[in-house]
Amino acid sequence: MRIYDIIMKKRDGYALNREEIEFFVNGFTKGDIPDYQISALLMAIYFSGMNEEETLNLTMAMANSGDRLDLSEIKGTKVDKHSTGGVGDKTSLVLGPMVAALGVPVAKMSGRGLGHTGGTIDKLESIPGFSTVLPEQKFIDNVNKYKIALVGQTANLAPADKKLYALRDVTATVDNLSLIASSIMSKKLASGADAIVLDVKTGSGAFMKQEKDAIDLAREMVKIGNGAGKNTVAIVSDMNEPLGNSVGNALEVKEAIDTLNGNGPADLLELSLVLGAHMLIAADVTDDLETGINMLKQTIDDGRAINKMREFIEAQGGDGEVVNNTGLLPKASIIMDIIAEESGFVESINTQEIGMVSLTLGGGRETKDSQIDLSVGIVLKKKVGDRVEKGDAVATIYANDIEKLKAAKDRFERAYEFSKTPVKKQPLVKWIISKNGAKKY
């Protein structure tokens, strides 16, 4: 078998078989096939596309290219939840303890943030003492004992995906549905879960800006997951404004804890409940969405969820007292309100720009090696549809550097658009996509 023949076959619009896909994935991962030939193949895939079978075979080849987490020692149905990335998205910190409090094992492998989107690992590391580095057996033991554990991705998880993505990034071949879906799902399949719930974002702060593109990506990933024998469902949710009010690592942890204590923003709670209920359905705890939502709400009302959060934090070396005293989280030295100069209604928010505000303050990474400031960020006081009076605080910025604060303020002011007339708020949860098709929520 020759890579030349595989490139030519795909260039001419033919489907690649499983052996051909495994040949190029394994050859590239080992370094036997050079970048320039894989670049040519990626461009051929970009223009010719991949069918459903090819996409599944590519995903499985990438998932099998390195370590695969074996969770068979964990009792019960392991359900993983994955978000395609957004601004202020701390749902894992909210739904994880709720779902675990109902006895469903949450064995989660998460990543760090890059660019304008945040990472769950960075957020958790703002909790004093918390470690996201656990030996595999300790990870498994924690899930069996506490029903929840969360670690960073291992370096050798789907290494083919890392190498292919690096090439896609510099050869203008990122934007292809099969390549995007297989990249995300290869890591999920290698993570060892029995079922997968996906949160596919759409809007100004999402990778998929258009709703149709988000639906197409969700369909593709659901097909891959179910084709690989994993019960997979996707929720398409709105990212035309940040989720919740807080953007920034410690600020988002505080908001997640507030939510588990029953005092969080309505939108963050809503999405966490919908995603969590689908996790309960996937784990056969219930077969009804409304019942699942009510079960999760009850864990907040009776304190089981916040107690589970404390247990989870302490099991991974963190200071569990943070659930009662969020003042233990890192604090910024400069706090400044942004004041409205006229009255009106918030018409729109450029969510990506809000993410860039946090990045500008030092709360995110320009590159994977950047050091981040866990204490900085922004808390929104007004969101889309809200009435604003002249003199109201629209947001509060948390900073540790005056120059960065000035730059962040400029970015923030460009992100908000105001209207003199009332503005209708869009629904947060838009579509539910399963193996049975797409259904409006």
C-alpha positions in Angstrom: 0.0 0.0 0.0 1.3 3.5 -0.9 0.3 6.9 0.4 0.6 8.2 -3.2 -2.2 5.9 -4.4 -4.4 6.9 -1.4 -3.9 10.6 -2.2 -4.8 10.1 -5.8 -7.9 8.0 -5.0 -9.3 10.6 -2.7 -8.3 13.4 -5.1 -10.4 11.7 -7.8 -13.4 11.6 -5.5 -13.4 7.9 -4.4 -14.1 6.7 -0.9 -11.2 5.3 1.1 -11.6 1.9 2.8 -10.8 1.1 6.4 -7.4 -0.3 5.6 -6.3 2.7 3.6 -7.5 5.1 6.4 -5.7 3.1 9.1 -2.6 3.0 6.9 -2.3 6.7 6.6 -3.3 7.5 10.2 -0.8 5.0 11.7 2.0 5.9 9.2 1.6 9.6 9.9 1.5 9.1 13.7 4.7 7.0 13.6 6.4 9.5 11.4 6.7 7.2 8.4 4.6 9.4 6.1 5.8 13.0 5.7 3.8 16.2 6.4 3.7 17.2 2.7 1.9 14.0 1.6 -0.6 14.2 4.5 -1.2 17.9 3.7 -2.1 16.9 0.1 -4.4 14.2 1.4 -6.1 16.6 3.8 -6.8 19.0 0.9 -8.2 16.2 -1.2 -10.5 15.2 1.7 -11.4 18.9 2.1 -12.6 19.1 -1.5 -13.9 15.6 -2.0 -15.4 15.1 1.4 -15.9 11.8 3.3 -18.9 9.6 3.5 -20.4 8.3 6.8 -18.4 5.1 6.8 -15.1 6.9 6.0 -15.7 9.4 8.8 -16.4 6.6 11.3 -13.3 4.7 10.2 -11.1 7.9 10.4 -12.5 8.6 14.0 -11.8 5.0 15.1 -8.3 5.0 13.6 -7.5 8.2 15.5 -9.0 7.0 18.7 -6.9 3.8 18.4 -3.7 5.7 17.6 -2.6 6.0 21.3 -3.9 5.3 24.8 -7.5 4.3 25.4 -8.8 4.7 28.9 -10.3 1.5 30.2 -13.2 2.3 32.5 -14.5 -1.2 32.8 -13.6 -1.4 36.5 -16.1 1.5 37.2 -19.6 0.2 38.2 -22.5 1.5 36.2 -23.0 3.3 32.9 -20.3 5.9 32.4 -21.7 9.0 30.5 -19.4 11.7 29.2 -20.5 15.2 28.4 -18.6 17.3 25.9 -19.0 20.9 24.8 -17.7 22.3 21.5 -16.4 25.3 23.4 -17.9 28.7 24.4 -17.6 31.7 26.6 -18.6 31.3 30.3 -19.4 27.7 29.8 -19.0 26.1 33.2 -21.8 23.5 32.9 -19.5 20.5 33.7 -18.9 22.1 37.1 -22.6 22.3 37.7 -24.0 19.1 36.2 -21.2 16.8 37.3 -22.0 17.0 41.0 -25.7 16.8 40.3 -25.5 13.7 38.2 -23.0 12.1 40.5 -25.3 12.8 43.5 -27.9 10.6 41.7 -25.5 7.7 41.6 -24.4 8.0 37.9 -20.6 7.7 37.5 -19.0 10.9 36.0 -15.5 9.9 34.8 -14.5 13.0 32.9 -11.4 13.8 31.0 -11.2 17.5 30.1 -8.9 20.0 28.3 -7.5 23.4 29.0 -8.7 26.6 27.4 -7.1 28.1 24.2 -8.0 31.5 22.7 -11.4 33.0 23.6 -12.8 29.7 25.1 -12.2 28.5 28.6 -11.2 25.1 29.8 -12.6 23.1 32.7 -9.2 22.1 33.9 -8.0 25.7 34.3 -11.2 26.6 36.2 -10.8 23.8 38.7 -7.2 24.6 39.2 -8.3 28.0 40.7 -9.5 26.0 43.7 -6.7 26.0 46.3 -4.9 22.6 46.3 -7.1 21.0 43.6 -5.2 18.6 41.3 -6.3 17.5 37.9 -3.4 15.0 37.7 -4.4 11.6 39.1 -2.9 8.1 38.4 -5.3 6.1 36.3 -6.1 3.7 39.2 -6.8 6.6 41.6 -9.1 8.2 39.0 -11.1 4.9 38.7 -11.2 4.4 42.5 -12.5 8.0 43.0 -15.3 7.4 40.5 -16.3 4.1 42.2 -16.2 5.7 45.7 -17.5 9.3 45.0 -19.2 8.8 41.6 -17.1 11.7 40.2 -13.5 12.4 39.2 -12.1 14.8 36.6 -8.6 14.8 35.1 -6.7 16.4 32.2 -6.2 14.6 29.0 -3.2 12.3 28.8 -0.5 13.3 26.3 -0.9 10.1 24.4 -4.7 10.3 24.0 -5.5 10.2 20.2 -2.1 11.5 19.2 -3.0 11.2 15.5 -5.6 13.9 16.1 -3.1 16.3 17.6 -0.7 15.8 14.6 -3.5 16.0 12.0 -5.0 19.1 13.6 -1.6 20.9 13.7 -1.4 20.3 9.9 -5.0 21.3 9.2 -4.4 24.5 11.1 -1.6 25.6 8.7 -3.1 24.2 5.5 -6.5 25.8 5.6 -8.3 22.5 6.0 -9.8 22.9 9.4 -13.3 23.8 8.2 -14.5 20.3 7.0 -17.3 18.6 8.7 -15.9 15.1 8.7 -12.5 16.3 9.9 -14.0 18.4 12.7 -16.4 15.7 13.9 -13.7 12.9 13.8 -11.3 15.2 15.7 -13.8 15.8 18.6 -15.2 12.2 18.7 -11.8 10.4 18.5 -10.9 11.9 21.9 -14.3 11.1 23.3 -14.2 7.5 22.2 -10.6 7.1 23.5 -11.8 8.4 26.9 -13.7 5.2 27.6 -17.3 6.3 28.3 -20.3 4.1 27.6 -22.5 7.0 26.4 -21.9 10.6 25.2 -23.9 13.8 25.6 -22.7 16.6 23.3 -23.3 20.3 23.7 -22.8 21.9 20.3 -22.7 25.7 20.5 -23.9 28.1 17.8 -23.6 31.9 17.6 -21.0 34.7 17.9 -19.0 32.9 20.6 -19.0 29.5 19.0 -16.9 27.7 16.5 -20.1 27.2 14.4 -21.5 30.7 14.0 -24.5 29.5 11.9 -27.2 27.4 13.4 -27.4 25.1 10.3 -23.7 24.4 10.6 -24.0 23.5 14.3 -26.9 21.1 13.5 -24.9 19.5 10.7 -21.9 19.0 13.0 -24.2 17.6 15.8 -25.7 15.1 13.3 -22.3 14.0 12.1 -21.0 13.4 15.7 -24.2 11.6 16.8 -23.8 9.3 13.7 -20.1 8.6 14.7 -20.9 7.9 18.3 -23.8 5.6 17.6 -21.8 3.9 14.8 -19.0 3.2 17.4 -21.6 1.6 19.7 -21.9 4.5 22.1 -25.4 5.9 22.9 -24.9 9.5 21.7 -27.1 12.5 21.8 -26.4 16.2 21.0 -28.0 19.4 22.2 -27.6 22.5 20.0 -27.4 25.5 22.4 -27.1 29.3 21.9 -23.7 31.1 22.3 -24.8 34.5 21.1 -24.1 35.7 24.6 -21.9 34.2 27.4 -23.4 31.4 29.4 -24.2 32.7 32.9 -22.7 36.1 33.9 -19.1 35.3 34.7 -16.2 34.8 32.3 -12.8 34.0 33.9 -11.5 31.0 35.8 -12.1 31.7 39.5 -15.1 33.8 38.7 -16.7 30.9 36.9 -16.0 28.5 39.7 -17.7 30.9 42.1 -20.7 31.1 39.8 -20.9 27.2 39.5 -20.8 27.0 43.3 -23.5 29.6 43.6 -25.6 27.6 41.2 -25.2 24.4 43.2 -26.2 26.4 46.2 -29.4 27.5 44.4 -28.3 31.1 43.6 -27.0 30.8 40.1 -28.0 32.5 36.8 -31.1 31.0 35.2 -29.5 30.2 31.8 -26.6 28.3 33.3 -29.0 26.3 35.4 -31.3 25.6 32.5 -28.6 24.2 30.2 -27.0 22.2 33.0 -30.4 20.6 33.8 -31.1 19.7 30.1 -27.6 18.2 29.6 -27.7 16.5 32.9 -31.1 15.0 32.3 -29.9 13.5 29.0 -27.0 12.0 30.9 -29.5 10.4 33.3 -31.5 9.1 30.3 -28.4 7.6 28.7 -27.6 5.9 32.0 -31.1 4.4 32.2 -32.0 6.3 35.4 -35.1 7.6 33.7 -36.6 7.7 30.2 -38.2 11.1 30.5 -36.5 14.5 30.2 -38.9 16.3 32.6 -38.5 13.7 35.2 -34.7 13.9 34.8 -34.7 17.7 35.2 -36.8 17.4 38.4 -34.5 14.8 39.9 -31.5 17.1 39.3 -33.3 20.1 40.7 -34.0 18.1 43.8 -30.3 17.5 44.4 -29.8 21.3 44.6 -32.9 21.8 46.8 -31.8 19.2 49.4 -28.1 20.0 49.4 -26.9 16.7 47.8 -25.3 18.5 44.8 -23.2 21.0 46.8 -22.2 18.2 49.2 -21.0 16.2 46.3 -19.1 19.2 45.0 -17.3 19.4 48.3 -16.6 15.7 48.3 -15.2 15.8 44.7 -12.9 18.8 45.5 -11.5 17.2 48.7 -11.0 13.8 46.9 -8.7 15.6 44.5 -6.7 17.5 47.1 -8.7 20.8 47.1 -10.0 22.9 49.9 -13.7 21.8 50.2 -14.5 24.8 52.4 -14.6 26.8 49.1 -18.2 25.6 48.7 -19.2 27.6 51.8 -16.7 30.4 51.3 -15.9 31.4 47.7 -13.7 34.1 49.1 -11.0 31.4 49.3 -10.7 31.6 45.5 -8.0 33.8 43.9 -8.9 37.5 43.9 -8.0 40.2 41.5 -6.5 43.4 42.9 -8.4 45.9 40.6 -12.2 45.9 40.3 -13.9 48.4 37.9 -17.5 48.8 36.9 -18.3 49.7 33.3 -21.1 52.3 33.4 -23.9 52.8 30.8 -23.7 56.3 29.2 -27.3 56.2 28.0 -30.5 54.3 28.6 -31.9 51.5 26.3 -31.9 47.7 25.9 -29.1 45.3 25.3 -29.6 44.3 21.6 -26.6 42.0 21.0 -23.3 40.9 22.5 -20.3 39.8 20.4 -19.6 36.8 22.6 -16.2 36.1 21.1 -15.1 39.6 22.0 -16.2 39.0 25.6 -14.0 35.9 25.6 -11.2 38.1 24.3 -11.8 40.6 27.1 -10.8 37.8 29.6 -7.9 36.8 27.4 -6.7 40.4 27.2 -6.8 40.5 31.1 -4.6 37.4 31.2 -7.3 34.9 31.9 -6.8 32.8 28.8 -4.0 31.4 26.5 -2.7 33.0 23.3 -0.7 29.7 22.8 -0.8 26.4 24.6 2.3 27.4 26.6 0.9 30.7 27.9 0.7 31.3 31.7 -2.8 32.3 32.8 -4.0 34.5 35.7 -6.8 32.6 37.4 -8.3 35.6 39.2 -9.1 37.9 36.3 -12.2 38.2 34.2 -15.5 39.9 33.8 -19.0 39.6 35.3 -21.8 40.8 33.2 -24.6 42.7 34.9 -26.8 43.2 31.8 -27.4 40.6 29.0 -29.5 40.5 25.8 -33.0 41.9 26.3 -32.2 43.6 29.6 -33.2 47.2 30.2 -30.3 49.5 31.0 -30.6 52.9 32.6 -28.0 55.6 32.2 -25.5 55.2 35.1 -26.2 51.4 35.5 -23.2 49.1 35.8 -23.3 47.0 32.6 -20.4 44.8 33.8 -17.6 44.6 36.3 -14.0 43.9 35.2 -11.5 42.1 37.5 -7.9 42.8 36.7 -4.3 42.9 38.1 -2.7 45.2 35.5 -3.9 48.7 34.6 -2.8 48.6 31.0 -4.5 45.3 30.4 -7.6 46.7 32.1 -7.7 49.7 29.7 -7.3 47.4 26.7 -10.0 45.0 28.0 -12.4 48.0 28.6 -12.0 49.1 25.0 -12.7 45.6 23.8 -15.8 45.3 26.0 -17.3 48.5 24.8 -17.1 47.2 21.2 -18.8 44.0 22.1 -22.2 45.5 23.2 -24.9 46.9 20.9 -27.8 48.8 22.4 -31.4 49.5 21.2 -33.9 52.1 22.1 -36.7 49.5 21.7 -37.3 46.3 23.6 -35.3 43.2 22.4 -36.6 39.6 22.3 -34.4 37.1 24.0 -33.6 33.9 21.9 -34.1 30.4 23.4 -31.0 28.9 24.9 -31.6 25.3 24.0 -32.5 25.0 20.3 -32.3 21.4 19.1 -32.0 17.9 20.4 -30.3 15.5 18.0 -30.4 11.8 18.5 -30.1 8.7 16.3 -33.9 9.2 15.6 -33.2 12.6 14.0 -33.4 16.3 15.0 -36.1 17.7 17.1 -36.7 21.4 18.1 -36.6 21.9 21.8 
